[in-house]
Amino acid sequence: MLFAILIVAGCSISNTVDPVVTAQPYIGLQERQDRAELRKLTGVDPVRTEWCAAFVNAVLEIDGIPGSSSVSATPLMARSFLSWGDRVAKADVRRGDVVVFPRGKAGWQGHVGFYVETRIKNGREYWVILGGNQANQVRYELFEARRAIDVRRWPELTPTQVQYRVLSN
C-alpha cells in the first residue's frame, strides 16, 4: 500500500523544484535575533561569517540539489557559485535561478541569492532577489539587473531525482 502511495505521489510531483518556495519560511530571520536557528540551518555563525552563500547552499540542500561545495573548495564565498550549475543568459533568467552580484572592491567579494522576479523602477531593470545576509537577515531585496555577474541554474531534475525527493521527504 505504501509503495502505491509513493508511486502516485511521484507521478503528481513537478519535475522541478523552486528554491524560492523552500526559502520563504526563513524570511525575516535576523542574524543576531535568530542566530541559533540560522546557525542550525546554514552551519555557520551568521554574526561572524558572511552567510549569503551558506544560506543558498542550505536551501539547495533541502531541495536535494548539490550546493557550491560540489564544485568549489570555498563554498562559503558567493563567487563559488560562478562554477556551479549551468550558465544562463540574463535575458533567460527565471524564478529560482542563482544570481551572483559583486560586493566591495576586492575581486573575490560578492553576494548570492535566488531570482524571484523583475521590476522596473525609474526606467531601470531591477531583480527581486531572495537571499540571506541581505541587511543582516533573510529577505527580498532589489538589485540592479545589469550589475549581476552571472546567472546560474541547476540542470532539470531527472525522474530518478524526483523519486528520491519523494522518498526522502
C-alpha positions, -999 to +999 in steps of 0.1 A: +000+000+000+028+024+009+045+016-023+014+025-043+011+058-025+047+067-033+041+058-069+010+080-071+028+108-052+058+106-075+035+110-106+020+142-092+052+160-084+067+185-108+100+178-125+115+209-110+120+224-075+115+260-065+142+272-041+122+304-036+093+284-021+118+265+001+135+297+013+103+316+021+097+301+056+130+317+067+121+352+056+125+377+084+152+356+103+178+381+115+214+372+121+215+383+158+180+377+170+177+343+152+213+334+155+208+298+167+182+290+141+203+304+113+234+286+126+215+253+126+202+259+090+234+272+075+261+255+095+279+289+102+276+316+128+258+344+109+272+370+133+308+361+125+305+348+089+292+364+057+264+339+052+246+346+019+263+316+002+257+294+032+220+302+030+218+294-007+237+262-001+213+252+028+182+259+007+196+239-022+204+210+001+168+210+014+157+207-022+181+178-028+204+198-051+242+198-046+255+232-035+286+250-044+307+227-023+303+202-051+324+225-074+344+247-051+369+244-022+354+277-009+316+271-008+311+300+017+321+325-009+293+339-031+315+337-061+318+299-056+285+297-075+302+310-106+313+274-112+281+258-101+252+246-124+248+259-159+253+295-171+220+312-181+218+343-202+204+373-182+176+376-207+165+340-198+166+343-160+138+326-142+124+322-107+148+301-086+179+308-106+210+316-085+224+351-092+258+363-082+265+400-077+297+420-069+302+434-035+330+455-022+362+464-041+380+431-040+375+408-069+367+378-047+339+396-029+303+390-039+267+383-029+244+355-040+207+348-038+177+334-057+160+354-085+123+360-079+110+385-105+119+416-125+107+451-117+112+483-135+120+513-113+128+547-126+133+532-161+158+507-149+155+469-146+158+455-111+157+419-100+139+409-068+164+386-050+155+364-021+186+357+000+204+355+033+225+383+047+206+409+030+205+437+056+216+410+080+185+389+075+167+366+051+146+389+029+137+401-006+158+429-019+161+448-052+193+446-071+200+463-104+200+436-130+228+450-151+251+446-120+247+408-119+280+390-126+263+357-136+231+337-135+233+300-128+208+272-129+210+236-118+201+212-146+165+200-146+158+171-123+156+137-138+127+114-128+151+094-106+160+126-087+123+135-083+116+100-070+144+104-045+129+137-033+095+120-027+111+091-007+134+114+013+107+139+023 
